[in-house]
């Protein structure tokens, strides 16, 4: 059982995982899941990341998703 992580205001930051783990070799060298748009490092280390690191990862994932949709749809 994982311990809940909390922001400074004690809000839970859940994983953005959507249970669709897929990678495309032609998108960011195959290092980004095209389900949640996190890098492999972010996925594997999510439970160890600080709240500010998680927030940055989520913002980065949003940008990666925009890039993916612009070039792969």
C-alpha positions in Angstrom: 0.0 0.0 0.0 1.4 3.4 -1.0 1.4 6.3 1.3 -0.4 9.3 0.1 1.7 12.3 -1.0 0.6 15.8 -0.2 1.2 19.3 -1.5 2.2 22.0 0.9 -1.5 22.6 1.5 -1.9 18.8 2.2 -3.8 18.1 -1.1 -3.2 14.6 -2.5 -1.3 14.4 -5.8 -2.4 11.3 -7.5 -0.6 9.6 -10.4 -1.7 10.7 -13.8 -1.5 7.1 -15.1 -4.4 6.2 -17.3 -3.5 2.4 -17.4 -2.6 2.6 -21.2 1.2 2.2 -21.3 2.3 2.6 -24.9 5.4 4.0 -26.5 6.2 5.2 -30.0 9.8 5.1 -31.2 9.3 8.2 -33.3 8.0 10.3 -30.3 10.7 11.6 -27.9 12.9 8.5 -28.8 10.3 6.2 -27.3 11.0 7.4 -23.8 7.5 8.9 -23.2 4.3 7.0 -22.5 1.6 8.1 -24.9 -1.1 7.2 -22.4 0.0 9.7 -19.6 2.8 11.5 -21.5 5.3 11.0 -18.7 8.9 10.1 -19.2 10.0 6.6 -18.1 12.0 8.2 -15.2 8.9 10.1 -14.0 6.8 6.9 -14.1 9.3 4.8 -12.2 10.1 7.4 -9.6 6.6 8.9 -9.1 6.3 7.7 -5.5 9.8 9.0 -4.6 9.2 12.5 -6.2 8.6 15.6 -4.2 5.3 17.4 -4.6 6.9 20.2 -6.6 8.6 17.6 -8.8 5.2 15.9 -9.4 3.6 19.2 -10.3 6.4 19.9 -12.8 6.1 16.4 -14.3 2.4 16.9 -14.8 2.9 20.3 -16.5 5.6 18.8 -18.7 3.3 15.9 -19.6 0.6 18.4 -20.7 3.2 20.0 -23.1 4.3 16.6 -24.4 0.7 15.7 -25.1 0.2 18.9 -27.1 3.3 18.1 -29.1 2.2 14.6 -29.7 -1.3 15.5 -30.9 0.1 18.2 -33.2 2.4 15.8 -34.9 0.8 12.3 -34.7 -2.9 12.8 -35.2 
